[in-house]
Amino acid sequence: MLLFCIFALRFWYLQIHKGEYFSEQARNNQLRQDNLYAPRGLIRDRNGQLLAVNEPAYALGIVREDCKDLDATLVTVSKWTGVELAKLEKYSRIPNLTFEQVAVIEANSLHWPGLEVVVRPRRKYLQGPLLSHVLGYVSEVDEAELEEDSDLAVGDYVGKQGLESVLEKRFRGIKGRRQSEVDATGRRLKE
């Protein structure tokens, strides 16, 4: 009988007393879809030596809907990254973070929901500028390229000259998608 009373009391506490709180938490769970970027194809010479490779580059994404206090979040991110506050208010992505900046952001991510470290591949040319006239280079997509190709999105990198431009579609690959369930603080629960 005592065990039954304990269970009944706990059910009352969770359903009646804390019911509104848990209901609000459940409503705040949502699905989020993220792009998964394919690494650009490698470029090799005729002997199989690598000429162009990909290395990880870290960026900070700010999911404004998940930030409890957007202004305080932007001020804090500005202190961590050294990026001007005016620039942060315009953009929701900060590219080329150092490993130390990523460590600070990850260490504080529970206190600042809405911040997400994104890892994307960055092109590295092993011969430096020696073969730049043949290999070309990649740069962020511009307005004209966005209109021409529906597979591109703002922030994508495309080949601008040389082999990078000629073989753009082949090197770019195909993006994937990841669907995640996130909780009220923006943490991933499952993918």
Residue, then its C-alpha position, 0 to 999 in steps of 0.5 A: m500500500l505504501l509503495f502504491c501511495i509513493f507512486a501515486l504521489r509521484f505521478w501527481y507531482l509529475q502530471i499535475h504539479k509539473g505538468e505545465y513545465f513538461s508540456e512547455q519543454a515538449r513543445n520546445n523540442q523541434l526538428r532541425q535540418d543541417n547541410l552536410y558538405a561534401p569535401r571537394g575532390l582531391i587533385r593529384d598529379r600524373n604520379g599520384q602526388l597530392l596537389a590540393v587537399n581538404e583540411p577542417a575549418y571551424a566556423l561558428g553558427i548562431v541560431r538566433e531562435d535558440c538564443k535566450d538573450l540575443d544581445a548578450t550572446l552577441v556581446t559574448v561572442s564578440k569578446w571570444t572571437g574578436v569580431e566587431l559587434a556590428k558585423l555579428e548583428k548582420y551575419s549568423r556565421i563566423p568563419n575561420l575560428t582558431f582551435e582555441q576559440v572553438a575550445v572556449i565556445e564549446a566549454n561554454s555552450l551549455h550557458w549560451p544556447g544557440l551557438e553551434v560550431v560547424v566544421r567544413p572542409r577548407r582547400k589547401y594547395l600543397q605546392g603553394p602558389l607554384l601551380s596556382h595558374v593551373l589549379g586555380y582557386v576556390s572562393e565564396v559563391d557570388e550572386a551571379e553563381l547563386e542564380e545560375d546554379s540551384d544547388l549552391a547556397v550562400g556560404d558555399y565555396v566554388g572554383k573560380q579559375g583553373l582546374e577548380s573552375v573547369l571541374e567544379k561540379r565534379f570536385r564539389g560533390i553532393k551535399g547531404r542533409r542531417q535531421s536532428e531533434v533538439d531540445a529547448t536549449g538547442r542541444r541535439l537529442k538524436e539524429 
